[in-house]
Amino acid sequence: MVTETLEFESPQFVQSLFAGELSLLKSLEKDTGVKIVTREGWLRLEGEAEAVAKARQVFAQLEEAVRSGGEMSAQSFRYAVNAVLKPDGDGEERLAELTKYKLLGGARKPGVSPKTRHQLHYLKAIESHDVTFGVGPAGTGKTYLAMAAGIAALKAKKVGRLVLTRPAVEAGEALGFLPGDMNEKVLPYLRPLYDALYDMVEPDEAEKWIERGMIEIAPLAFMRGRTLSRAFIILDEAQNTSRAQMLMFLTRLGEGSKCVVTGDPSQVDLRDGGSSGLREAIGVLKGIDEIAFVQFDGADVVRHPVVARIVEAYDRARK
């Protein structure tokens, strides 16, 4: 058994390492078998030498991230723990790499940063490729991060407009049974895109962009026959495209445009057992240099922690 004390400049800095949540220290104690005590401006680690060394590595990552300007959360704390205790074969980016990568942000809207290694790879892929596929379960940030990248490109004038689309395919309820005209019928299917937009941009600014045609949110069927130049185009819920729709969409790309396709092949809602255009595209397009594929998994779920466990349980059952 060894004891090691980590000293810092103030109690406030120590609190910032675990977002002021003592429950996170308790979870680290459970994961490492190390007893952790904090008073004033120090942390004391007590346990087996190897376990104490690993706990010290976790706090080193947390310290580096906080000193580089990162804001700690339960998600980022868990990332640092997993990076030390459960590294995968490809290694893990340091937490500071995630917290330093930030899009948007302002006086009243927080910036958007990746919370997991795959999210960081996803944003970098969007930067460096003409077409990027983000594939994986719900809650992994595929659409939200694509929206952030698109809005950032629009603000920086790298593109002239942001086009957001998704197929109007229902999960068990037909469009015809919904009240209202066509615009009112399709609004529920586009609502998640509006929610993400207003979460990142002030409502007045978003409305101004929509009125000027700089942001367009429309069902996939409205894309036919168009060529979209100098645009950032996002296709959401792509698992619900038919094979013909996916080809139609991908061939809308014009000069100076970027395209992001998101979806979860395990949640296809197509009727009559139709083949998913997303599944076909994943098989057909791999190997093209200008196209990137980023695969998310349960570890990337950034909603309530139980969502990750739900995703993992379903994955195990389906396998």
Buried (B, 14 or more C-beta within 10 A) or exposed (E): EEEBEBEBEEEEEBBBBBBEBEEBBEBBBEBBEBBBEBEEBEBBBBBEEEBBBBBBBBBBBBBBBBEEEBBBBBBBBBBBBBBBBEEEEEEBBBBBBBBBBBBBBEEEBEBBBBBBBBBBBBBBBBEEBBBBBBBBBBBBBBBBBBBBBBBBBBBEEEBBBBBBBBBBBBEEEEBEEBEEEEEEBBBEBBEBBBEBBBEBBEEEBBEEBBEEEBBBBBBBEBBEEEEBBBBBBBBBBBBBBBBEBBBBBBEBBEEEBBBBBBBBBBBBBBEEEBBBBBBBBBEEBEEEEEBBBBBBBBBBBBEEEEBBEBBBEBEEEEE
